[in-house]
């Protein structure tokens, strides 16, 4: 109770401070905010984003936060001037930083509604086909629109659609609007064209007394066709990302590595972007960041689901520190401190040691998520296919006149692969008199597949609110099979790009190392030697080449590990699946890197 009271007091103080800042913002900037709202047309942008804030207050907040940030950073800048004696250029830079930060905050506030509207549209469209199927099924069961929307506000299988339903019910309960007007208002300013057209057409059909069920059936079929086209566009977009990544990771890397090696023997090597410093910056920072960016782009382009299985990531939190500790222990025990302290010249032995240490660290880090993923995979292998067959059979058995519950108990005797344990648990509970909703909820405990949970939720609601007629069950089976086929089709379209990334990872390691070995061998063999990598003298030594190769092999292995995550995201639509590929790619890349590096032993680098 004491903790709750303290938390309530903190929330109360935060609200008071927020109200004071809002009042100050309106007093100081209300006039200019009104002008900016009209000029930037901010009000419709806030409506599309779903931000329930008075537009003038929103802009006034942006201005007051920008001004407060400017004042705070200027005070820090003056404090720096009083402590340090800076040159004129540095003083100008320090003075410019507060204005730049303040401008970024203000521009960020103005751009946020556009970004929020885009994410709102993408999220709703990812759930829209199933929402249309749910609405169509409930309408076939005779449920009123208000009851359907109210039901959706409580369903965890929806995330973005649930938020829209909550906005609709807020207008009904708090502002006294009728359900059709609330739906119309929600759809009219929505950023998703598909969602807007679907709901506005639904409202028009209800008001004009049209055949609502016929409209929902037709529009649901149209949405499924659009979803099929959308999945093709997703596959093409991911393909562009993969092709661009391979071009950058292989072609650009080769060009940069030639520059790094050549700059090692020129006076330009003294710059931060040349020689060993540039090699380290690009291999260990730049290339991994590019891979992470590609992972983010692929993730943003793929359909989202409101339910995700976080177990593999929790395993990663446990095994990652263990892997780092084992890898570091092996590295130091086997003489890796010689590299760090510079006690001995770097040779092939040190490169092999570094590669082995990285293999241990990264493989152990990925082992926990890999175990978790395979456990989930064994539970949910071909689950969509089995659920589709079950729903089809359920509709057929229901036509014999058995109740939905009796039909499920009858089907529990059949084999539906990985779905069989769920059916048997649900049937056993139904035989004991447990209601269908509770029986299914207990049976699917531990499963995190959104499509399966959505289909079973729709089945339960169709039985509870619509009687579970054969027509309703048949439509559920048809909708679910279509959704499952869309997912399978997307995986098939993306699978070749995952194979491309495997070749890209190996090609990156082989081509980079061969470039350094070949170019370094010609330079060392020509007798042009004698200077350090970062220095003003010209020259390159075998030791310099060994250092460059060490950095290259390290960067290639780290990039291969990250690339494995991208492959999992592409092939299985899940980053967790990528941990399996990370282990394979790390072992493959390390082996290839060490084998190719051996070609330079004795000619380019010491053994």
N, C-alpha and C positions, 0 to 999 in steps of 0.2 A: 504494500500500500504506500509506503514511504517513497519507494522508487517511482511508482506511478504518479504520485503527487509532485515529485521533483520534475518528472518529465512534463507534466501538465503545466507547471510554472514556466519551464523553458519554452514550451510552445507558445504560452501566453505572452512571454516577453518578446519572442520572435515576431508575433503578430503585431504587437504594439510598435516595435521598431519598424516593421514593414509599413504600417499605417502612417507613421511619422515621415518616412522617406517618401511615400506616395503623396502625402499632403504637401511636403516641401517641393516635390517635383511639379505638382500642378500649380503651386503658387509662383514658381520661378519660370516655368517653361510652358504654361498652358497655351499661350497665344502662338508661339512658334510651333508647338506640337500640332495644333489644329491646321496650320498651314502645311506642315509636312504630311499629315494624314491625307489631306485633299490632294496634294501634289503627287504623292507616292501611291495613292489608291490603296491604303493599308487596310481599310475596313473589310473589303471582300477577301483580302489575303488572310486576315485573322479568322474570318468565318470558314474559309476553306481548310485552314490548318486546325480548326476546332479549338482555338485558343479563346476562352471566354473572358476576355479582358476588354475594357473600354479602350478604343483605339488611341484616343488622346492621352490617356493615362499610360498606355504601353510606350508611346514615343517619349513621353515625359520621363518615364523611368529610364529609358535608354540614355536620355540626355543627362539626367542627374547622376547615374552611375558612371557615365563617361567623364563628367566633370569631377566627381569625387576621386576617380582613379587618376585623373590628370593632376589634381592637387597633391595627392598622396605621393605619386612618383616624383613630382617636382620637388617636394620636400626632401625626398631621399637623394635626389640629384644635388640639391644645395648642400646637403650634409656631406656628400662625396667631395664636392668642390672645396669645402672647408677643411677636409682631412687630407686629401691628395692633391698634389700639384700636377695637373694634367696639361697636355699640350692643347693648342687651339682646336685641332681636328677632333681630339677626343672629347673636348668640352662641347663641341657642336653635336657630336654623336649622342652624348649623354643628355643634352637638351632636347634632341629630336625624339628620343625613345619615349618619353611620356606622351607626346602628341600622337605618335604612331600607335601606342597601346590604346590610348583613349579613342582614337579613330576606329581601330579594329573592334573595340567593344561596341561602339555605336553601330557600325556597319553590320556586325554580327547579330545584334538585336533586330535590325531591319531585315536581314536575310533569313533569320530563323523561321518565320512563318512559311516561307517558300519551301524550306527543307522539311519542316514538319508536315506540310500538306503533301509533299511527295511521298514521305514514309507512310502517311495515313492512307494514301491511295494504294500504294503497293501492298500494304498489309491487308486491307479490305479485299482487294482483288485476289489475293492468294486464298482467301476463305470463301469467296463469293460463290463458286459452283456448289460447294457443299451447303452453304446457306440457302441457295435457291432450292436445292433438293430437299432440305429440311422443311422449308416453308411450303413447298409443293406437297410433301407427305402429310404435314399437319393440316393443310387445307383439305386434302382428300379425306382426312379423318374428321372433318367438320369443326376444327378448332378455330375460334375467332382470332382475327389479327392481333388484337391487344393481348390475348392470352399467349399467342406465339411469341411476340416480342418480349413479354414479361418472362416467359420461360427461357428465352435466349440470354437474358441478363444474368442468369444463374448457371449457365453452362460453361464449364472450364475448357471444353473442347474448342470453343471460340475464344479469341483474344481481341482482335480488332473489331469484328462484328459485334462482340459483346459490348465493347465501348460505345458503338453506335446505338445499340439497343438501349443502353443505359441513358444516353442523351435523349432518346425518344421518350422513354418512360419518365425522365425528369420533366420534360415539357408537359407531359400528361398530368403528372401528380402535383407538380409545384406551380405550374402556370395555367392549369385547367384546360389545356387544349384537347380536342378530340384526337383519337389515335391516328386517323388518316391525315389530319393537318400536321401533327407532329412528325409523321413519317415523311410527308412532303417537304416540310421545312428542313429536315435533316438531309434529305437527298438533294434539295435544290442547290445548296452551296457546297456539296461534297466534291472533292477534287477528282474522284474516280468517275469517269464517264459511264463505265459499265454498271457500276452500282447505282448511279443516278438514274440512268435510263430504266433499269430494272424496277426500282421502287416507284418512280413516277408513273410508269406504265401500270404497275400494280394498283396504285391509288386511283388512277383514272378508270381502270376496269371495275373496281369496286364501286366507285361513285356513279358510274353510268349503268350499273346493273348488268355488266357483261359476265361472260363465263370465266370466273376467276381461275378455276382449276385448269381450264383449257389454256388460258394465258400463261399460268405458271409452268405448265408442262412444256409449252413451246419455248418460252424464254429460258427454261432450265436446259433444254436441248441446245439452244443457241449458245448459252454460256459454256456448255461443255465443248461445243465445236470451237468456240473462241479460245478456250483453254488449250485445246490441242494445237491450234495455231500459235498460241503464246509460247508453248513448250518448244516449238521449232525455233522461234526467235531466241529463246533462252539458250538453246544449244548453239546457235550461230554466234551469239554474243560471247559465250564462254570460249568457243573456238577462236574468236578474234583475240581474246585475252591470252589464251595459251600460245597462239602463234606469235603475238607481240612479245610475250615473255621469252620464248625460245630465241627470237631474233635478238632481243636485248641481252639475254644471259649468255648466248654463244657468240654471236657476231660482235657485239659491242665489247664483250669481255676480251675476246682475242685482240681486238684493236687496242684496247687499253693496256693489255699485258705487253704488247709490243712496245707501246709507249713507255711503260714502266721500266722494261729491260733496257731500252735504248737510252732513256734518261739517266740510267744508272752510270753510264760512261761519259755523259756530257756534263758540262757545267750547270745546265738547267736542273740537274738532280738536286741542287740545293733548295729548290722550291718545295713547298709542302705537298704539292700534287705529283711530284716525280719520285722515281726510285722506290725504295722500300716503304717510305711513309705513305705514298700513294697506293702501293700494293696492299698494305695493311688496311688502309681506310676503305678501299673498294671491296676487297675480299671478305673482310670480317664485319663490315658495317653496311656498305652500299648494296652489295648483292643480296644479303639476307633481307634488307629493307625492301628491295624490289620484289622479292619473293613474297614477303608479307603483304605488300600492296596488292599483288595479284590474287592472293588468298582472299583479301577483303573484297576485291572487285567480283570475284567468282561468287562469294557468299552473298553479296548484295544483289546479284542478278538471278539467283535461284529462288524458287518459291519457299516461303517461310511457313512454319507450323507453330501453333501456340504451345505445343508440348515437346520438350526435348529431354533426352536422357543425359543427365549430368554425371552419371556414375563414372564413365571413363575419365572425365576431367578431374574428378575427385581422386581417382587413382593416380593421375599424373602429379597432382600436388604431393602425394606421398612418395612416389618412386623417383621423381626428378631430383630431390636433394640426395637421395641414396645413390643415384647414378653419378651425380657430380662428385660426391665424396669418394666413391670407388674409383672413378676415373682419375681424380686428382691424386689419390693415394698411390695408384699404380704408376702414374706419371712421375711422382717424386721418388718413389722407391726404386724405380728402374733407371734413375739418373737424369730425370727431366730437369732437375735444378741446374744442371750444367748449361742448359739452353738459356734459362732465365738469368742466371748470374754471369753468363759469358765465360765460364771457366775453360771450356774446350770449344774447338771449332765444330760447327754444325756439319753433320754428315748424314749419310743415308740411314744410319741407325737411329738418329734422333727423329728423322721424318717418320720412320716406321713406328717408333715409340709414340709419337704424337697421334698418329692415325689410330693405333691400337687403343690409346687412352680415350680418344673421342668415341671409338666404337663402343667401348665399355660404358662410358657415361651416357651416351645417347640411347643405346640399346636398352640399358636398365631403366632409363627414364621412360621409354616407350613400352616397356614390358607390362606394367600395370594396366595402362589403358588398353593394350592389345588383349590381355587376358579378359578384361571387362567386356570389350567389344565382341570377342568370340563367344563369351557366355550369353550375351544378348542375342547374337546371331543364331546360336543354337536354339534359343527360345522362339525366335521370330523368323526363322528361315522359311521363305515362301508362304508367309502367314497371309499375305493379301490374297494369294491364289486360293488358299484353303477357305478363307472367310467368304470369298465370292461364291465358291461351290456350296458352302453351308447355307448362305442366304438364298441361293437358287433352289436348293433342296427344301428349305423351310417353306418357301412359297408353294412348292408343289405338294408337300405333305399337308399344308394348311387347307388346300383345296379339297381334301378328303373329308373335311368337317371337324377335324381335331382342333382343340383350342391351341393358341400359340404355345402355352406352357407344355401341353401334352406333346406337341410337335417337336419341341426342343428335346424333351425326354426321349422321344422315339429316335431322333437323329443322333443322340449321344452314343448309340450302339455302333454307329458307322465310324470309319477311319478318315479323319480330316488332317492327318499329319500333325504339324506343330499346333494346330488349333484344337486338337482333340482334348488335351487337358482342360482347356477353358470350358468346352462344352460339357465335359463330364462333371466338373465342379458346379457349373450352373444347373445342370440337370439334377444332380444330387440334392442341391439346395431346394430346387423347385419341388422335388418329390417329398421333401420334408415340410412343405407348405410355406416356404419363404417366398415373398413376392418377387417378381421378375427383376425389378430395378436393383434390389439388394443382392439377389443371386448373381446377377451379371457383374455388379460392382465388386463383389468379393472374388469372383472368378478371374477378373482381369487385373487383380492386384499384382504389381510388379512389372506389368507390361507398359511400355511407353510409346508404342507406335500410334501416331495420331490418327491415321486412316482407320485402323481397326477400332480404336476407342470411339471414333466418331460414328462409324457404322453401327456399333453396338448401342451407342447412346440413341441414335436415330431409331433403331429397332425397339428399344425399350419405350421410348416416347410414342412411337407409332402404335404399340400394343396398349399402353396405358391411356392414351388420349384418342386413339382412332380405332381401337378394337382389334388391330392387327389383321385386317382383311387380306385375302390373297393378293388383291390388286396392289395394296400398299406395300406388302412384303416383296412383291415382284418388282415394284418401282425402286425400292431400296436396293435390291440385288443388282438391278440394272445400273443405278447411279454409282454404287460402290465399285462395280466391275470397271466402269468407265474411268473413275478416278485412279484405280489401281493400274489400269493399262496405261494411263497417261504417265504415271511415275515410272513404270517399267520402260516405256518408250523413251522417256528422257534419259534414263540410265544408259540405254542402248546407244542413243545418239552421242552421249558424252564419253563413252568408253574408249573410242579411238584417241581422244585427246589425252586421256590418262596414259595410254601407251606412248604417245608422243613425248610426254614429260619424262618417262623412263629413259627413252633414247636421249632426250635433252640433257638429263642429269649426267649420264655416262659421257656423252659427247663434250659437255662442258669441262669435265675433269680431264678427259684424254687430250682434247685440243689445247687447253690451257697449259698443261704440263709439257706437251710436245712442243708448243711454241717456245716456252722458256728453255727447254733442253736443246732444241735445234738452234735457236738464236744464240743462247749462251755458249753452246759448243763451238759455234763459228767464231764468236768473239774471243773465247778463251784460247781456242786453237790458233787464232791468228796472231797471238802474242800481245794483244792489246790489254795489258793488265796493269795493276798497280794502284788503283784508287779505291777509296771506300765508296759505298753506295750513295750515301748522302755526304757529299764533299765537293770541293772545287776542282779536284784533279780528275783527269779523264782516266777511265780504266774500269775493268770488271774482273773479279777473281772467282775461282771456284767456290770460295766461301760465300761470296755475294750470291752466286747462283743457288747455292744450297739454302740460303736464307729465303730467297724468293720462292723456291720450290716448297719450303716448309709452310710459308704463308699461303701459297696457292692450294696445297693439299688440305690444309685446315679449312680454308674458305669453301672449297668444293664439298667437303664432308658436311659442314654446317648447312650449306645451301641445299644439299641433297636431303637432309633431314627435314628442312622446311618444305621442300618440294614434295615430300611424301604426304604432308598434310594437305597440300593442294590436290594431289592425286585422289586422296580419300574424299575430299569435298566434291570433286568432279565425278568420280566413279560411283559413290554410294550416297551422294548428297549429304554427307556428314563428315565433319572434321575429325570426329572420333575414329572413323574408319581409316583415316590417314596414318594413325600410329602404326598400323600393320605395315604399311608401305614405307614408313620411315626406317624401320629396322632393315628391311630388304635393301632399300636404296643406300643406307649408310654402309652396310656390308659390301654391297656391289661397288659403290664409288670408292671406298677405301681400298678394296682389293685392286681395282683397276688403277687407281692413282699410284699405289705402291709399285705395281708391276711396271707401269710406264716410267716411273721415276728411276727404276733400276737401270733403264737404258742410259741414264746420264751418269751412273756411278763410274768413277775412274776417268771419265772424259770431261764431265762438267762439274761434278761434285765429289767430295771425298767419301769413301765408304763409311 
